[in-house]
Amino acid sequence: MIILGLDTCLDACSAAVLKAGQVCATASHLMGRGHQEAIAPLVKGVMAQAGLDFSDLDRVGVTIGPGSFTGLRVGLAFAKGLGAALTVPVVGVGTLAALAEPLSEDLVFAVIDARRGQVYLQAFAQGRSLMAPDALDVDTAAARIAELSAGRQAVLAGSGAALLAELMPGARLIGAPACDPAAVARLAAAQTSPSIPRPLYLRAPDARLPGGAPGPDMATEGVL
C-alpha cells in the first residue's frame, strides 16, 4: 500500500509518502501561517522525491485536529480534493495520536498548547488510547496525568509539554512543534474501516459574530 500522510494542524506544513510501511520521502516546513500556499508544492515535491505518480497512491491520511482551525481546514480540504480526484480513501488521524505514535515508551501523554491557559490532552499506553482527546486547564491536565501515570514517569510530547513542566518536575518533555507526517501515514494505514474524515473540534472558536454568536469563519489559530 502506498500512502500519503499530511499534517497542517499545528506549527508546520508536512507530508510523507509510505510504501509497504517504509518511508519513501518526507518534508516538513515549520510555519504558523501560510499552510494553504505551501501544501500543494510541498506534496508535489514529496511525490517527486519518492519517484511516484499521484495515481500510485492507495490512500491519503490527514490530521483532523485538535489544532489550528485554519490549518485543519486547509489540510482536510486538500486531502479530500486529492482523494476525490484519485478515487482513493481519505483517512482522518488525530493530531494527539500522531504526536504519540513515534514514541516507544509504554505510557505517553500527547499535549498541545491550546492557549488561554488550556491544553489538549490524550493518553496512550503502548499505542492504545486511554482517554478521549480533551481540552483541560493546565492544573486539571496535570492531575489527570498524575492519576493515569500511577507513580510512573510521565512522558509528555507536544507543544503543551513545557506548560506542565513546573507542575510535573519529574516528567520527561518532548516538545514537538508538529506531527511527524510519516506517523500520520502509518496510523492511516492501520485503519481497517476508514470513514469520511471530519474535523475534531474540542473548543468553540474565539471569534464572535455581532450578538455573541460564534463566528467560525473568522477564527484563526488555537481555537479547536
N, C-alpha and C positions, 0 to 999 in steps of 0.2 A: 504494500500500500504506500502511495506517495501522498504526503500531507503537507499543506502549507499552514503554519501557525502564525497568528497575528496578534499583536498587543498594542493598543493605543490608549489604554485606560489610565495609565499613570504617567510618569515623567520621562517617557521615551516613546519613540515610534520604532517598532521592532517586527522582524519577520524571520522565519526559519523554514527550511524545507527538510523533511524527513523522508527517507526511502528505506523501506523494510526495517524501520526502527533506528536507522543511522542518520546522523545529521549530515546533509549534503552541503548546506550553505546556511549562513545566518548573518544578520546585520541588525544593529541597534543604534539609533541616534538619540541621545539624550535631548529632550525638549519639553518645556512646559506648555507650549502652544505651537501651532503650525502643523499639526498632525495631518490635516486634510490635504495640504500641499505636498507633504512628504511621503505619504503612504504609497501612492501609485509608483513613483520612480524607485522607491526602496524595494517594493515587491518585484518589480521588473528586474532590478539588479540581482536580487537573490535568486530568482529563477534562472537568470543567465549564468550566474556563478555556479549553480547546480547542474548546468548543462541540460535543462529540461524545458519543454514547452508547457504552456498553461494547460493544454489538452491532456498532458500526462497526469494531472492531479486527480486523485480519487476522493479527496475530502479537504475542506477548509475548516480550521479551528480558529476561533476568535474569542478574546476576553470580553465578558459581558458585564463586568463590574464586580464589586464597587470600585469607584474611582472618579475620574473627571467626567462630568455629564457630557461635555462637548466631545472629548476624546472617545468616550464609549460609543457615541452615536456615529462618529466618523468611521471607526473600525468595523462596527456592525453593519453599517450601510455598504461599506466597501466589500466586506465578506459576502453579504447577501447578494450584491450585484454580481460579484465574480462567480458565486455558486450558481446563480440563475443562468448566467451566460454559458457556463461549462456543463450545466446539468449535473452537478455533484452536490452531496450533502454539505451543509454548513453547520458546525457544531459549536455550541457555546461553552466556554470554560470560565469558571470564576477566577478572578484575579488572586484571591487569597489562596485558592487551591494551587494555582500556578506558582505563587511565591514559595509555597511549601514543598512542591514536588521534587526539586533537585536535591533536597537535603536528606541525608542518610540517618539522621537522629531518629530515635524511636518516637519522640514527642516533640512536635513543632507547633509554635503559635505564629500564625501569619498575622501581621499587624500593619495597617495602613493609617497614616495620619489623615483623619477626616476633618481636621481644623475645628474651630470653636470648642476646643477642649475635649474633643472626642477622637476615638479611633474605631476603625473597622477591625473586627477580630474574628478569627476562626481557628480552632484547634484540630490538630491531626495526629493520630497515632499510627505509625507505620503506613502512612498514606491514607488511612481511613478517617473520615471526618468524625469528630467527637461532639460537634455542635454546629448549628446553622450559623451562617455569617450574621454578625450583629453589629450595630452601632452603639458604642458604650462610652460613657465618660471615662477618663483615664483611671480614676480611683476604682471604679467598678470593674474595669478591664483587668487591673492588677489583681483584684480579689478573685476574679474568675480564673485567672491564670494560676494563682497560688492554689486554689481549690483543685483544679484539674491536674496540677503538677504533683500534688500529694508528696511533697518533700524532694522530688527530683529537680535537677537543674532545669530551669526554663530556657528554651531556645526561642528567641524572638526574631522573626525575619520580616523585613519590610520597612517602609519609611516611618512607621509609627513606633519602631523599637526604641528609639532614643527617648521618646516621650515617657517611657516606662522605666528608664534606667535608674532614676533616683528612688523610685518606689520598689524596685526589684534589683538591688545591688548585686545579687549573685547570678543574675541571668546572663546568658551569652547572647550578644546582639549581632545580628547580620543585617546591616542597613541597606538592603537592596532598594534602589530607587524605582525599579520597574521589574516586570516579569521576564523570565527567560523565554523567548518565543519557542524554543525547542521543547520546553516543558509544556507550553500550550499545545503544541502539536502532539506530544506524547499522550496528554490527557484526552485530547480529541480522538486519537486513535483507539483509546481504551473504551470509549463509549460504544456499547453494542447496539443500542437502540436510540440513536440521536433524534432529538426533536427540534422543532424550529426554535432557534435561539432567541431569547427575549432579555432585555436589559434587567439587571439586578439592582433595583433601587432600594437602599436601606434608609434613606432620609429624603425628606421633601426638599425641593430647590430653595435656595436662599432668596432668589429674585421674587418679587411680588408684583401683581398687576394692581391697577387702581381698585381700591375697595378691599385689598388684603388677600385676594386670591393668588395662589401660586402661579408663577409665570415661567414654566419650564423652558420655553424657547429663549428666554433671556438669561438663563443660568449659564455659568461657565465652569469654574473649577471647584472641585471638592464639595459637591453637593449631593452625592449619592449615599 
